[in-house]
């Protein structure tokens, strides 16, 4: 199952790159909306939460500490590792 979560996480990162071509380290993103708009399935499915946890663990993204949401979704900041993984 971990391989499936990793693949989904990488798909989310690629979708961020496609939807935000000027993304760079420090960019704020809403991966939930990106995943939905990219057709990666409904983000409340079994892999989205695990994929986001994986990306945080891999130091690819971090939750924005400031109170920020997009349509009620948590906002994350892209980190250097996230750019490398894209």
KAVENUR-V389618 format. One record per run of one state. SS is the DSSP state (hx for helix, st for strand, lp for the rest). FROM is the first residue (numbers start at 1). LEN is the number of residues. If there is no record, write none. Layout:
# KAVENUR-V389618
SS;FROM;LEN  SS;FROM;LEN
This chain:
# KAVENUR-V389618
lp;1;1  hx;2;18  lp;20;8  st;28;2  lp;30;1  hx;31;7  lp;38;10  hx;48;10  lp;58;3  st;61;3  lp;64;5  st;69;2  lp;71;2  st;73;2  lp;75;1  st;76;3  lp;79;1  hx;80;6  lp;86;1
